[in-house]
Amino acid sequence: MEPTIFELIKDITPDAIKILGPAIITAIVAYKISKAQSELKLKEIEKTQQFKAREHLFIYYKERQKQLAQDFAKLSDSLEHDLGLVAGLTDTRADENSELIKTMAQYTQMYSAIMPIEIDITVRDMEKNGLTGIPDFEKLQSYQDKISHLATEKTFQTLQKNILIILEAYRFLQLCNQQLLQKQMEKTFHNYF
């Protein structure tokens, strides 16, 4: 290398370092800050989305609880009314009583076919939310078994027993859903308690 070029490089190098050094350091610091801000923003978005998902689940359980209460009230009114009607018939109208009991027995069988689906949903949700260790979980499963094995005789006593089991199971289903609602509320709003 020629001495003039070497001298020129020797003179330019400190100036270049003085100019490029701070620019490189600034670029590295800006990159690190930008990366940290991006990660922070991603965490913030993740927390927001997690809160929204929990909030949606909370609303779902709340609406389900409301629907279960309405369904129970309708079912209770209907079955209790019909059961009272059957009980009120006298022996002089035994044929009507027999036909009404058969119709009511079919009606209760229809409800007993739907109930296991509702119980399955609640059992699954209780499992997902870690509520399997509580006694209510086992009791809910026992209602599922009771509903699946309702007596099929078409007598007033059997009808009365089946209706009481269905109403009891539905009421207990509401209680278990209330526990799910409380668990979801704790998960959703735990930072605010």
JOVENKA-V483954 format. One record per residue. N is the residue number from 1. PHI is phi in whole degrees, 0 to 359 (* if undefined). OMEGA is omega in whole degrees, 0 to 359 (NA if undefined). D_FIRST is the distance of its C-alpha to the first C-alpha in Angstrom with 2 decimals. Layout:
# JOVENKA-V483954
N,PHI,OMEGA,D_FIRST  N,PHI,OMEGA,D_FIRST
This chain:
# JOVENKA-V483954
1,*,183,0.00  2,284,183,3.74  3,296,180,6.43  4,290,178,8.56  5,291,179,7.02  6,298,178,6.78  7,296,180,10.27  8,296,179,11.41  9,295,180,10.89  10,296,180,12.54  11,283,184,15.33  12,281,185,15.95  13,303,179,16.11  14,297,178,19.33  15,294,180,20.90  16,295,179,20.19  17,294,178,21.67  18,297,182,24.57  19,275,185,25.31  20,283,181,24.70  21,304,180,26.08  22,297,180,29.61  23,295,179,29.56  24,295,179,28.75  25,298,178,31.36  26,298,180,33.83  27,296,179,33.33  28,295,179,33.94  29,297,179,37.01  30,297,178,38.31  31,298,180,38.01  32,298,179,39.88  33,296,179,42.54  34,298,179,43.00  35,296,179,43.35  36,297,178,45.87  37,296,179,47.81  38,297,178,47.95  39,296,178,49.27  40,296,179,51.76  41,295,178,52.91  42,298,177,53.36  43,296,179,55.46  44,296,179,57.48  45,296,179,58.13  46,298,178,59.09  47,297,180,61.53  48,298,180,62.99  49,293,178,63.49  50,296,178,64.98  51,297,180,67.37  52,297,179,68.35  53,296,178,69.03  54,294,178,71.18  55,296,177,72.89  56,296,177,73.75  57,296,178,75.20  58,300,179,77.18  59,296,179,78.59  60,300,181,79.40  61,294,178,81.40  62,295,179,83.06  63,293,178,84.15  64,295,178,85.24  65,296,179,87.33  66,298,180,88.92  67,294,178,89.65  68,298,179,91.10  69,296,179,93.38  70,294,179,94.59  71,297,179,95.13  72,297,180,96.99  73,298,179,99.24  74,296,181,100.10  75,298,180,100.61  76,299,179,102.69  77,301,183,104.88  78,295,183,105.40  79,293,179,106.16  80,294,177,108.31  81,297,181,110.27  82,294,178,110.87  83,295,176,111.75  84,295,178,114.22  85,296,179,115.68  86,296,181,116.20  87,294,182,117.73  88,283,179,120.03  89,291,181,121.63  90,267,179,125.05  91,294,179,126.58  92,289,179,128.59  93,247,185,125.40  94,298,180,124.15  95,296,178,123.00  96,297,181,120.82  97,300,180,119.53  98,298,179,118.62  99,294,179,116.74  100,295,178,114.95  101,297,178,113.91  102,299,179,112.53  103,297,180,110.58  104,295,179,109.28  105,297,177,108.32  106,294,178,106.24  107,298,179,104.69  108,291,176,103.69  109,296,178,102.35  110,297,178,100.10  111,294,181,98.71  112,291,177,98.35  113,281,181,96.17  114,276,185,93.81  115,304,180,93.60  116,302,178,91.56  117,294,178,88.74  118,298,180,88.65  119,293,178,88.84  120,302,180,86.02  121,299,182,83.74  122,291,178,84.52  123,300,179,84.20  124,300,180,80.77  125,293,177,79.63  126,294,177,81.01  127,296,181,79.08  128,295,183,75.82  129,261,175,76.45  130,70,180,77.31  131,254,182,81.03  132,279,183,82.31  133,276,182,83.34  134,268,181,85.96  135,300,181,89.63  136,297,179,89.74  137,296,179,87.31  138,294,180,89.72  139,295,178,92.69  140,297,177,91.06  141,295,178,90.54  142,292,176,94.20  143,294,178,95.23  144,299,179,93.30  145,292,179,95.43  146,299,181,98.64  147,295,181,97.97  148,291,183,97.25  149,241,176,100.57  150,295,178,103.00  151,296,184,106.61  152,255,179,107.73  153,298,182,111.48  154,256,176,112.87  155,241,181,114.99  156,298,181,115.03  157,296,179,114.00  158,294,178,111.03  159,301,180,110.00  160,299,180,110.23  161,298,181,108.21  162,297,179,105.47  163,297,179,105.19  164,296,178,104.88  165,295,180,102.14  166,297,180,100.18  167,295,178,100.53  168,297,179,99.63  169,296,181,96.54  170,294,178,95.45  171,295,179,95.89  172,292,175,93.89  173,301,177,91.19  174,298,180,90.93  175,299,180,90.65  176,293,177,87.78  177,294,176,85.98  178,297,177,86.44  179,294,175,84.65  180,297,179,81.79  181,298,179,81.71  182,295,179,81.57  183,298,180,78.81  184,293,178,76.75  185,296,178,77.45  186,298,180,76.17  187,295,184,72.96  188,289,189,72.43  189,249,184,73.22  190,301,179,72.39  191,287,186,69.87  192,256,179,72.64  193,272,NA,75.31
